[in-house]
Every structure is written in C-alpha cells, then in structure tokens.
Amino acid sequence: MKYVYENRGTCSRQTIIELEGDVIKSCQIVGGCNGNTKGICKLVTGMKADDVIERCKGITCGFKPTSCPDQLAKALLAAKEAQEK
C-alpha cells in the first residue's frame, strides 16, 4: 500500500511510503536536507514499521518540536491506520 503524508513543522513537505504488510518496501521524503532524508529512507527500507516508529518518534530538529524522522513515524502511524480500514 502506497501512502502520502503531508509533513508539518519541517523543511520537508511530504513523506511517501509503501508498506507491504508491516514492512517498509520504499520511502521517499520530499524536501528537507537531501542527503539526510535519502539516508533515512535507505536505512528504514526493509524494516518493520513499528521498529521505525519506536526509534524515530519524538526526535526534534534544532528548536523545532518535530523533525523529518518524527514526521516519518507519524506517516507510518497514519499509513498503518489507513491499512487497517
């Protein structure tokens, strides 16, 4: 299942993920720090969504209350919820 999440509070604009069951098949973060967001996506591809949520949820960026990894966790939670419907 492909899911597009509109990021809030970060330089990145969207997180696009594809789940196969509970495993992340692909990930793309649009905008943000190009090298960092590509690296995050490479690292999480093939991982279970719950493991990524646990590791990334609550990470901040500078003085911002969120970050690209935190938005990825929120996108995964939303995708899992949509998948259950």
N, CA, C and O atoms as a GROMACS GRO file, in nm:
protein
  340
    1MET      N    1   0.083  -0.118   0.000
    1MET     CA    2   0.000   0.000   0.000
    1MET      C    3   0.088   0.124   0.000
    1MET      O    4   0.177   0.138   0.084
    2LYS      N    5   0.063   0.214  -0.093
    2LYS     CA    6   0.137   0.341  -0.101
    2LYS      C    7   0.060   0.446  -0.022
    2LYS      O    8  -0.062   0.455  -0.032
    3TYR      N    9   0.132   0.526   0.057
    3TYR     CA   10   0.069   0.628   0.140
    3TYR      C   11   0.149   0.758   0.131
    3TYR      O   12   0.271   0.757   0.143
    4VAL      N   13   0.079   0.869   0.110
    4VAL     CA   14   0.141   1.001   0.102
    4VAL      C   15   0.098   1.081   0.224
    4VAL      O   16  -0.021   1.097   0.250
    5TYR      N   17   0.195   1.130   0.298
    5TYR     CA   18   0.170   1.207   0.421
    5TYR      C   19   0.224   1.349   0.402
    5TYR      O   20   0.338   1.368   0.360
    6GLU      N   21   0.141   1.447   0.433
    6GLU     CA   22   0.182   1.588   0.425
    6GLU      C   23   0.252   1.626   0.555
    6GLU      O   24   0.188   1.635   0.660
    7ASN      N   25   0.382   1.650   0.548
    7ASN     CA   26   0.460   1.684   0.669
    7ASN      C   27   0.420   1.820   0.723
    7ASN      O   28   0.378   1.909   0.649
    8ARG      N   29   0.435   1.835   0.854
    8ARG     CA   30   0.405   1.961   0.922
    8ARG      C   31   0.521   1.998   1.015
    8ARG      O   32   0.570   1.914   1.090
    9GLY      N   33   0.563   2.124   1.008
    9GLY     CA   34   0.664   2.172   1.101
    9GLY      C   35   0.807   2.140   1.064
    9GLY      O   36   0.897   2.155   1.147
   10THR      N   37   0.831   2.094   0.940
   10THR     CA   38   0.967   2.063   0.896
   10THR      C   39   0.994   2.128   0.761
   10THR      O   40   0.903   2.177   0.695
   11CYS      N   41   1.119   2.127   0.721
   11CYS     CA   42   1.156   2.177   0.587
   11CYS      C   43   1.102   2.084   0.479
   11CYS      O   44   1.067   2.129   0.370
   12SER      N   45   1.096   1.954   0.510
   12SER     CA   46   1.043   1.859   0.413
   12SER      C   47   0.892   1.877   0.402
   12SER      O   48   0.825   1.916   0.498
   13ARG      N   49   0.839   1.848   0.282
   13ARG     CA   50   0.697   1.872   0.256
   13ARG      C   51   0.610   1.747   0.263
   13ARG      O   52   0.495   1.753   0.306
   14GLN      N   53   0.665   1.635   0.222
   14GLN     CA   54   0.588   1.510   0.216
   14GLN      C   55   0.675   1.391   0.253
   14GLN      O   56   0.797   1.393   0.238
   15THR      N   57   0.609   1.287   0.302
   15THR     CA   58   0.671   1.157   0.319
   15THR      C   59   0.586   1.057   0.242
   15THR      O   60   0.466   1.045   0.266
   16ILE      N   61   0.649   0.987   0.150
   16ILE     CA   62   0.580   0.889   0.068
   16ILE      C   63   0.636   0.752   0.104
   16ILE      O   64   0.755   0.727   0.088
   17ILE      N   65   0.548   0.665   0.154
   17ILE     CA   66   0.593   0.533   0.196
   17ILE      C   67   0.508   0.426   0.130
   17ILE      O   68   0.390   0.447   0.100
   18GLU      N   69   0.568   0.312   0.110
   18GLU     CA   70   0.496   0.196   0.061
   18GLU      C   71   0.517   0.083   0.160
   18GLU      O   72   0.630   0.042   0.187
   19LEU      N   73   0.406   0.034   0.214
   19LEU     CA   74   0.411  -0.075   0.309
   19LEU      C   75   0.369  -0.205   0.242
   19LEU      O   76   0.278  -0.207   0.160
   20GLU      N   77   0.436  -0.310   0.279
   20GLU     CA   78   0.397  -0.445   0.240
   20GLU      C   79   0.374  -0.520   0.371
   20GLU      O   80   0.468  -0.572   0.431
   21GLY      N   81   0.247  -0.523   0.414
   21GLY     CA   82   0.217  -0.573   0.548
   21GLY      C   83   0.268  -0.471   0.648
   21GLY      O   84   0.225  -0.356   0.647
   22ASP      N   85   0.360  -0.512   0.736
   22ASP     CA   86   0.418  -0.421   0.835
   22ASP      C   87   0.562  -0.384   0.799
   22ASP      O   88   0.633  -0.326   0.882
   23VAL      N   89   0.604  -0.416   0.678
   23VAL     CA   90   0.742  -0.389   0.636
   23VAL      C   91   0.743  -0.273   0.537
   23VAL      O   92   0.660  -0.264   0.447
   24ILE      N   93   0.840  -0.183   0.556
   24ILE     CA   94   0.854  -0.068   0.466
   24ILE      C   95   0.922  -0.115   0.338
   24ILE      O   96   1.038  -0.157   0.339
   25LYS      N   97   0.848  -0.108   0.229
   25LYS     CA   98   0.900  -0.150   0.099
   25LYS      C   99   0.979  -0.038   0.033
   25LYS      O  100   1.082  -0.062  -0.030
   26SER      N  101   0.930   0.087   0.048
   26SER     CA  102   1.002   0.203  -0.005
   26SER      C  103   0.965   0.327   0.076
   26SER      O  104   0.862   0.332   0.142
   27CYS      N  105   1.053   0.426   0.069
   27CYS     CA  106   1.035   0.550   0.144
   27CYS      C  107   1.096   0.664   0.063
   27CYS      O  108   1.204   0.650   0.006
   28GLN      N  109   1.026   0.777   0.060
   28GLN     CA  110   1.079   0.898  -0.003
   28GLN      C  111   1.033   1.016   0.080
   28GLN      O  112   0.915   1.030   0.110
   29ILE      N  113   1.127   1.103   0.116
   29ILE     CA  114   1.094   1.227   0.187
   29ILE      C  115   1.122   1.340   0.088
   29ILE      O  116   1.235   1.356   0.041
   30VAL      N  117   1.019   1.419   0.058
   30VAL     CA  118   1.028   1.526  -0.040
   30VAL      C  119   1.066   1.655   0.031
   30VAL      O  120   0.997   1.699   0.124
   31GLY      N  121   1.176   1.717  -0.013
   31GLY     CA  122   1.225   1.839   0.050
   31GLY      C  123   1.316   1.805   0.167
   31GLY      O  124   1.352   1.688   0.186
   32GLY      N  125   1.353   1.904   0.243
   32GLY     CA  126   1.441   1.880   0.357
   32GLY      C  127   1.587   1.868   0.315
   32GLY      O  128   1.623   1.904   0.202
   33CYS      N  129   1.670   1.819   0.403
   33CYS     CA  130   1.814   1.802   0.377
   33CYS      C  131   1.833   1.677   0.291
   33CYS      O  132   1.820   1.565   0.340
   34ASN      N  133   1.863   1.697   0.166
   34ASN     CA  134   1.863   1.592   0.066
   34ASN      C  135   1.941   1.466   0.108
   34ASN      O  136   1.887   1.356   0.102
   35GLY      N  137   2.063   1.482   0.149
   35GLY     CA  138   2.144   1.366   0.186
   35GLY      C  139   2.089   1.294   0.309
   35GLY      O  140   2.086   1.172   0.313
   36ASN      N  141   2.047   1.372   0.408
   36ASN     CA  142   1.994   1.312   0.530
   36ASN      C  143   1.864   1.236   0.504
   36ASN      O  144   1.845   1.126   0.555
   37THR      N  145   1.774   1.295   0.427
   37THR     CA  146   1.646   1.229   0.403
   37THR      C  147   1.664   1.104   0.316
   37THR      O  148   1.594   1.005   0.336
   38LYS      N  149   1.755   1.109   0.220
   38LYS     CA  150   1.785   0.989   0.141
   38LYS      C  151   1.843   0.880   0.231
   38LYS      O  152   1.808   0.763   0.218
   39GLY      N  153   1.932   0.920   0.321
   39GLY     CA  154   1.993   0.824   0.413
   39GLY      C  155   1.891   0.759   0.506
   39GLY      O  156   1.894   0.638   0.527
   40ILE      N  157   1.801   0.840   0.560
   40ILE     CA  158   1.695   0.787   0.647
   40ILE      C  159   1.614   0.682   0.571
   40ILE      O  160   1.587   0.574   0.623
   41CYS      N  161   1.576   0.715   0.448
   41CYS     CA  162   1.493   0.623   0.369
   41CYS      C  163   1.567   0.493   0.338
   41CYS      O  164   1.507   0.386   0.344
   42LYS      N  165   1.694   0.501   0.305
   42LYS     CA  166   1.773   0.380   0.280
   42LYS      C  167   1.781   0.293   0.405
   42LYS      O  168   1.770   0.171   0.398
   43LEU      N  169   1.799   0.358   0.520
   43LEU     CA  170   1.811   0.284   0.646
   43LEU      C  171   1.682   0.213   0.685
   43LEU      O  172   1.687   0.101   0.737
   44VAL      N  173   1.568   0.275   0.661
   44VAL     CA  174   1.442   0.217   0.708
   44VAL      C  175   1.379   0.119   0.610
   44VAL      O  176   1.293   0.040   0.649
   45THR      N  177   1.420   0.123   0.483
   45THR     CA  178   1.364   0.029   0.385
   45THR      C  179   1.398  -0.114   0.427
   45THR      O  180   1.514  -0.148   0.453
   46GLY      N  181   1.295  -0.196   0.434
   46GLY     CA  182   1.311  -0.335   0.477
   46GLY      C  183   1.285  -0.356   0.625
   46GLY      O  184   1.277  -0.471   0.670
   47MET      N  185   1.272  -0.248   0.700
   47MET     CA  186   1.246  -0.258   0.844
   47MET      C  187   1.096  -0.268   0.871
   47MET      O  188   1.014  -0.228   0.788
   48LYS      N  189   1.062  -0.320   0.988
   48LYS     CA  190   0.922  -0.321   1.030
   48LYS      C  191   0.883  -0.180   1.070
   48LYS      O  192   0.960  -0.107   1.133
   49ALA      N  193   0.762  -0.141   1.033
   49ALA     CA  194   0.713  -0.006   1.060
   49ALA      C  195   0.716   0.024   1.210
   49ALA      O  196   0.754   0.134   1.249
   50ASP      N  197   0.675  -0.071   1.293
   50ASP     CA  198   0.672  -0.048   1.438
   50ASP      C  199   0.810  -0.019   1.495
   50ASP      O  200   0.823   0.062   1.587
   51ASP      N  201   0.914  -0.083   1.440
   51ASP     CA  202   1.050  -0.058   1.488
   51ASP      C  203   1.094   0.084   1.453
   51ASP      O  204   1.159   0.151   1.534
   52VAL      N  205   1.060   0.130   1.332
   52VAL     CA  206   1.096   0.265   1.290
   52VAL      C  207   1.019   0.368   1.372
   52VAL      O  208   1.075   0.470   1.413
   53ILE      N  209   0.891   0.343   1.396
   53ILE     CA  210   0.810   0.434   1.477
   53ILE      C  211   0.872   0.449   1.615
   53ILE      O  212   0.886   0.560   1.666
   54GLU      N  213   0.909   0.338   1.675
   54GLU     CA  214   0.967   0.340   1.810
   54GLU      C  215   1.098   0.418   1.814
   54GLU      O  216   1.124   0.491   1.910
   55ARG      N  217   1.180   0.404   1.711
   55ARG     CA  218   1.311   0.471   1.709
   55ARG      C  219   1.302   0.619   1.671
   55ARG      O  220   1.383   0.699   1.719
   56CYS      N  221   1.207   0.657   1.587
   56CYS     CA  222   1.203   0.792   1.531
   56CYS      C  223   1.105   0.886   1.599
   56CYS      O  224   1.120   1.008   1.591
   57LYS      N  225   1.004   0.832   1.664
   57LYS     CA  226   0.900   0.915   1.725
   57LYS      C  227   0.961   1.007   1.831
   57LYS      O  228   1.035   0.963   1.919
   58GLY      N  229   0.928   1.136   1.820
   58GLY     CA  230   0.971   1.233   1.921
   58GLY      C  231   1.104   1.300   1.895
   58GLY      O  232   1.145   1.386   1.974
   59ILE      N  233   1.175   1.263   1.788
   59ILE     CA  234   1.303   1.329   1.756
   59ILE      C  235   1.274   1.472   1.712
   59ILE      O  236   1.183   1.496   1.633
   60THR      N  237   1.351   1.565   1.764
   60THR     CA  238   1.334   1.706   1.728
   60THR      C  239   1.449   1.752   1.638
   60THR      O  240   1.551   1.683   1.627
   61CYS      N  241   1.431   1.867   1.574
   61CYS     CA  242   1.533   1.926   1.487
   61CYS      C  243   1.557   2.069   1.534
   61CYS      O  244   1.473   2.156   1.515
   62GLY      N  245   1.672   2.092   1.594
   62GLY     CA  246   1.701   2.225   1.647
   62GLY      C  247   1.597   2.264   1.750
   62GLY      O  248   1.572   2.191   1.846
   63PHE      N  249   1.537   2.382   1.730
   63PHE     CA  250   1.434   2.430   1.823
   63PHE      C  251   1.293   2.388   1.782
   63PHE      O  252   1.195   2.421   1.849
   64LYS      N  253   1.283   2.314   1.671
   64LYS     CA  254   1.151   2.269   1.625
   64LYS      C  255   1.105   2.151   1.710
   64LYS      O  256   1.187   2.071   1.754
   65PRO      N  257   0.976   2.140   1.734
   65PRO     CA  258   0.924   2.030   1.816
   65PRO      C  259   0.913   1.898   1.740
   65PRO      O  260   0.869   1.798   1.796
   66THR      N  261   0.952   1.896   1.612
   66THR     CA  262   0.944   1.776   1.529
   66THR      C  263   1.066   1.771   1.439
   66THR      O  264   1.152   1.860   1.445
   67SER      N  265   1.075   1.669   1.355
   67SER     CA  266   1.186   1.651   1.262
   67SER      C  267   1.140   1.562   1.148
   67SER      O  268   1.028   1.511   1.151
   68CYS      N  269   1.225   1.544   1.048
   68CYS     CA  270   1.190   1.453   0.939
   68CYS      C  271   1.172   1.309   0.989
   68CYS      O  272   1.077   1.243   0.948
   69PRO      N  273   1.259   1.259   1.078
   69PRO     CA  274   1.234   1.125   1.132
   69PRO      C  275   1.104   1.117   1.212
   69PRO      O  276   1.033   1.016   1.204
   70ASP      N  277   1.072   1.220   1.289
   70ASP     CA  278   0.947   1.222   1.365
   70ASP      C  279   0.827   1.224   1.269
   70ASP      O  280   0.726   1.157   1.294
   71GLN      N  281   0.837   1.300   1.161
   71GLN     CA  282   0.729   1.302   1.062
   71GLN      C  283   0.716   1.167   0.992
   71GLN      O  284   0.605   1.126   0.957
   72LEU      N  285   0.828   1.098   0.972
   72LEU     CA  286   0.823   0.963   0.916
   72LEU      C  287   0.746   0.870   1.010
   72LEU      O  288   0.664   0.790   0.965
   73ALA      N  289   0.773   0.881   1.140
   73ALA     CA  290   0.700   0.800   1.238
   73ALA      C  291   0.550   0.830   1.231
   73ALA      O  292   0.468   0.738   1.235
   74LYS      N  293   0.515   0.957   1.220
   74LYS     CA  294   0.374   0.996   1.212
   74LYS      C  295   0.311   0.945   1.082
   74LYS      O  296   0.196   0.902   1.081
   75ALA      N  297   0.387   0.950   0.973
   75ALA     CA  298   0.338   0.899   0.845
   75ALA      C  299   0.314   0.749   0.853
   75ALA      O  300   0.214   0.699   0.801
   76LEU      N  301   0.403   0.677   0.918
   76LEU     CA  302   0.386   0.532   0.933
   76LEU      C  303   0.265   0.499   1.018
   76LEU      O  304   0.190   0.406   0.987
   77LEU      N  305   0.244   0.574   1.125
   77LEU     CA  306   0.126   0.552   1.208
   77LEU      C  307  -0.002   0.574   1.127
   77LEU      O  308  -0.097   0.496   1.137
   78ALA      N  309  -0.004   0.682   1.048
   78ALA     CA  310  -0.121   0.712   0.965
   78ALA      C  311  -0.141   0.606   0.858
   78ALA      O  312  -0.254   0.567   0.829
   79ALA      N  313  -0.033   0.558   0.798
   79ALA     CA  314  -0.042   0.455   0.695
   79ALA      C  315  -0.094   0.324   0.753
   79ALA      O  316  -0.176   0.256   0.691
   80LYS      N  317  -0.046   0.289   0.872
   80LYS     CA  318  -0.094   0.166   0.937
   80LYS      C  319  -0.242   0.176   0.968
   80LYS      O  320  -0.316   0.079   0.951
   81GLU      N  321  -0.286   0.294   1.012
   81GLU     CA  322  -0.428   0.316   1.042
   81GLU      C  323  -0.511   0.304   0.914
   81GLU      O  324  -0.617   0.241   0.915
   82ALA      N  325  -0.464   0.362   0.805
   82ALA     CA  326  -0.535   0.354   0.678
   82ALA      C  327  -0.538   0.210   0.625
   82ALA      O  328  -0.636   0.168   0.564
   83GLN      N  329  -0.432   0.137   0.650
   83GLN     CA  330  -0.421   0.000   0.604
   83GLN      C  331  -0.522  -0.091   0.677
   83GLN      O  332  -0.572  -0.188   0.620
   84GLU      N  333  -0.550  -0.057   0.802
   84GLU     CA  334  -0.642  -0.138   0.883
   84GLU      C  335  -0.788  -0.118   0.843
   84GLU      O  336  -0.873  -0.201   0.874
   85LYS      N  337  -0.816  -0.008   0.774
   85LYS     CA  338  -0.956   0.022   0.735
   85LYS      C  339  -0.999  -0.056   0.614
   85LYS      O  340  -1.112  -0.043   0.568
   0.00000   0.00000   0.00000
